[in-house]
Amino acid sequence: MTRASETSRPKSRQDLYSRVTNAIVADLETGVRPWTKPWSAEHLAGRISRPLRSIGEPYNGINVILLWAEAVARGYTAPIWITFRQALALGGHVRKGEHGATVVYANRIKRTETGDDGQDVERQIPFLKAYTVFNVEQVEGLPPHFHTVAEPRFDAAQRIDQAEAFFRATRADIRHGGDQAYYAIHPDYVQMPPFECFQDPEAYYATLAHECTHWTRHPTRLDRDFGRKRWGDDGYAREELVAELGAAFLCADLGLALDPRADHASYIASWLEVLKGDQRFIFTAAAHAQRAADFLHQRQSTAAAA
């Protein structure tokens, strides 16, 4: 954490990976999945969404998880986060002694180097940069709209209608029957228990979001493969974590509460094993989950154009 009066200290990429992963591992070891906890904590003051930048643009990937976890830990209900300088530019100021939350920016830079053969070779070098943001509840003097309670965009029936339309527009082969939810990659279909088998409609669509995230892994779509060979192995655990995060992102986008699924409780141990062995994987999983969510959102526009 960073005090408002401090300047940001440079942090190595490995330090960032370690700190983020260790925080998530600590939650998982207590049985808490930080990407589902915001809903049970009455988070976001009446409206379920991703964390938002000052201009209303949602955060993506690992930053969604980081800011959800920070909001729950500190009891913030506002979804908006801004930097120290943005607060000043808006006529506000971070209260003295407040601590900010770390978010990250990942990208690649191009560098031209001379190879052993004397030819120029262009390399893409990844970099990871950390910066600090503050929840608007830590900031005084901002324009009133930053503190206005966000109302739900739709009532319950409208949210369910919107979710139904969203998943229909993906054009995934979704079948119903039996008592298991899964994605079968070779025949390429999603299997769901009947709608009536779920505790409520939101539980149905949260499960469907999970399975449709798996559906994006097909070679003709995002071609995501972690070397899975059998049920329960390392590759299986990695893909399940991607699907968990993808479902969390999609449910936030659709305004649906995401409750932990009882049948996934046993996965926590396998996720812990993966994360403890690979401190970069939560970043990788969040990036894959974001790409999956983006892919499913893009299907909406192509369905409308068809």
Sequence and secondary structure as in RCSB ss.txt:
>XXXX:A:sequence
MTRASETSRPKSRQDLYSRVTNAIVADLETGVRPWTKPWSAEHLAGRISRPLRSIGEPYNGINVILLWAEAVARG
YTAPIWITFRQALALGGHVRKGEHGATVVYANRIKRTETGDDGQDVERQIPFLKAYTVFNVEQVEGLPPHFHTVA
EPRFDAAQRIDQAEAFFRATRADIRHGGDQAYYAIHPDYVQMPPFECFQDPEAYYATLAHECTHWTRHPTRLDRD
FGRKRWGDDGYAREELVAELGAAFLCADLGLALDPRADHASYIASWLEVLKGDQRFIFTAAAHAQRAADFLHQRQ
STAAAA
>XXXX:A:secstr
 EETTS      HHHHHHHHHHHHHHHHHTT  TTTHHHHTTTTTT     B TTS B  THHHHHHHHHHHHHT
    BEE HHHHHHTT EE TT EEEEEEEEEEEEEEEE TTS EEEEEEEEEEEEEEEEGGGEES  GGGGS  
  SS HHHHHHHHHHHHHHTT  EEE SS  EEETTTTEEEE  GGGSSSHHHHHHHHHHHHHHHTTSTTTT   
    STTSHHHHHHHHHHHHHHHHHHHHHT      GGGTTHHHHHHHHHHH TTHHHHHHHHHHHHHHHHHHHH
HHHHH 
